[in-house]
Every structure is written in C-alpha cells, then in structure tokens.
Amino acid sequence: MTEPLLGADGAARLRADLIAADFTDAGLRARLDARTAAAVRRGEAARVRRRLLDADDPLAVLVRLFLAGARVPAPVAAAALPSVPLAAAVTAGLLVADGDAVRAAVEIQPYGDVDAGEPWWIVADLPAALRDGPLPADHVLGVGGASTTLALATPRTPVASALDLGTGCGVQALHLSRHAGAVTGTDISTRALRFAATTAALSGQRFELLAGDLVAPVAGRRYDLVVSNPPFIVGPTRRAHYTYRDSGRAGDAVCAELIAAMPTLLTDGGHAQFLANWIHPAGDDWAQRLAGLIAPTGLDAWVIQREVSTPEEYVRLWLADTGEAGDPDLAAADDWLDWFAAEGIEAVGFGIVSLRAGGHADPTIRIEDLRQPTDPIGTLVPEWFARADWLRAHPGPELLAARLRPAAGLALHTESQLTDDGWTARVRRFALDSGARYVEETDELVAALVAGCRGLPLGDVLDLLAAGYGLERDPLVATALPVVAGLVERGILLPAS
C-alpha cells in the first residue's frame, strides 16, 4: 500500500490536530464571517490573508497556511499543529521553511459538503493562484469543477467493490468509501498516489492504491462501479506534459479507450461513470461517432453532452488553467489551433458517460445534448436505466396494455398568436420542473394523449383519441407507440405502478 505523507502515524497525529482546531467545513462556517468564508470558497487568497492577518487561533492559522498561502511564524504554526513537529512536516513535503517562518507546500482543504458524516480533508498541490509561474508537470489537482461534476453524477447505490481510475488527490475515492465495501484507486503518478493516501488517512479511510496507466494496474479484475475523471484534454500527443489532464493519447482517444475497457472491468450489472471530452468532426455527427465507439461493447449507455467549445475557446481555457496564458504562449496556442484545423475538428464536447453491463443482446444507447440545469445526474442515472429496462419489458404493441401517468410537476407551456379568429396556439412544449428538466416541443394530439394517461391502459386512451379526433385507430397506434416510448424514456410519462 502507498504510504501517506508523514507516514501512517504522522498522518494520524495531523488528523488529530485538524480535528482539535475544528479545521472542518462546519468549523469554517462557525469561525469565519460571511465575507471571509465567501473569499475562502472563491479561492481569493490575498483577501483571506488580509482578513486573518492578526488571527492566531489554531483554526485561523491553518486557514492562513493551507488555504491562503500565508507565511506564518514558526512558533505560531507549531502551536496550531502541536502533534506534528515542523521539521517532520517540512521533510514530508507538507510545509516549506522560509527563514523564521513556514509556508504550506500543499493544500489541505476541509471537505464534506456533498456527503454528510465524519470530516474529510483533501490533500493536493497548491493551486495556480498560490504559486509563482506555471504549474509543474506532475501537479496534483485538488477539488475543481470537473471533480465536483463527477461526484454529483455518480450513483450512490451500495456496491461491494468500486474503482477510481486516475484517482489524483483521491476525492472520488472518498465519495466511493461511503457506499462501496472496497475502494481501489489507480494513477500513473506515484506522487498523486501519495496525496491520495494522505487524503484517505486524514479522512479516516483506507484505499487500495495501484500505480499504472488507467486500467493497466487492474487487468483481469472486475468491479461493481467504475468512476473516472481522466486526463481527457483533446490535443496532439506532443502536448502531453501535465499528468492530471494530458493522457499522452492524441485527440479524444482516452475516451475511446475507457469505453472499450469497460466490458472486461464491470461485473454483471455493473456501472461505469466518467467524464470525457470528445471531438466534433467537421461535416460529421459527433453523436453517431460516439455511438459507434459504444455499440461494440454490448453495454447500455446514456451519454450527456453538457458543454461545447470552439477550438479557440478550448485552447484559451486550458492554457489559462495552468497559468500559461499570455504573450509567451502565442506560439503554443497557434500550434494547438493548427492541429485542430489539420484534424478537421470544429468543436469539442464535454459531458458525462454512463455505461451499464446489462447483459442485453441489443443494448440501449442514448446520446443527447442536455445543457439545461438538472437535478444531480447521479440521482437520475438509476432512474434512466430503470425506465430503459421497463421499455425493454414492454416492446412495441405490449405498451398498449400498460397503464401510464404523467410525471409529477409536468407542465404544458403554450405560445399563441393573435389571429382574426382570436388566439391560436402555435407552439406547445412539455416542461419538467425536476429531474432532467426536459423541455420538449409537442402538439395538440400528444398533449391530449398525455392528459388522458390517468390509469387507463394506453390502448384505451388511444381508442378515445381516435374517436374524439376522427382518426383511424391502427395508423394512430403505429404513430403513437414510438412517441410514447420516447416520453417514458425522458420521464414525462411514467408507469402508473
């Protein structure tokens, strides 16, 4: 097992000091005024340092050290960490000696807003805002937008075994520890594994941590749940120099590699949840391209695209991410953009891939653009696969015997235009106020069908519609069945039971 910084005994002593100082989410909320707490959340280190300049209570000192990058007199730091000799902390790489003072060499961040329970701490490298110059190639990233997205996108159904591919600082493994009997993390960076081990030790957890590239360390093993926030940046292999984001594979090959690996990694019924970037080829359909990667696996899939960036937006974002932005990087930006142009890539999508080893000969694959605000995706994934299973059990004409109901909170929005005959409805849209919050255009007949699904078998509802609108029943049924299946898949209509 990978040892934490300070070793197991030293990490236990550090944990005790953090608890004694109440250096926790709850402690920060109780100790800090609203403006300082907001500055901590936003990473405004200079403002935090100024507001806590003269505070020498242990909690304030730890905030100044590990969240604001302050230079703290050695005696003051020693008083805040009474169980950890400063020399040992310097040797372990937690602190840096600076004359008669010390500075943090790493970020120790109280964490636990997503899951209730015992306090957690994340150990990672200092963010770019607290460093001089660009990040080093082996930088270990802390909690960011992507890691939070994945944490909220992962189903929390209890499982026997879980795998975190590319664990980094160990934040996903922490979340997995709440509902998995055993947690394994892999990373190509042995330095990242030391950080993950420290995260685990400070948070009262223990992970199996294995060194190697993506799935290589766990070849031949299977897991009930696999999660990954991989190094997914799209670019040429010559840009592979930040291990937390650059995979060493060209384009979006890491996404394809993860998809291809899942059939041999998942137990029967197992799930995989990972973030990815994917290419939008000029003149080609990005969704069909992704579907072509998934289909050979035999896995069920729900892929959600949340963002799309042009090459110019993408390059600007990721150069700024590592402190590379500015005039010296014009050549790097041009080189990257030239690669996009040469590869015929018109955009890059970002999203969430949900896969399941359902064991079906004809797996369900749905790829969609879903950019509106939603409830946490992790709560929606089991519901989506459950509806897919229900539709699989009620194919085609068997839907006619099913009793359906509209989703709670479903609304129908109508836009009307004033004509000589009065107001005439022009556009009708279903809108869900929870879940995926779909907004879907419809028409008068489908709106009437949904309104009629109040316990009657679907076939009876269609009989009433045919009579009421003067339509032939068989063509109506043939048209309605795929429409109803789509409404069930989106959760607009639900099984009455």
Summary of the structure (lengths in Angstrom):
residues: 497
radius of gyration: 26.5
end to end distance: 48.6
largest distance: 89.9
contacts: 1617
relative contact order: 0.08
helix: 43%
strand: 25%
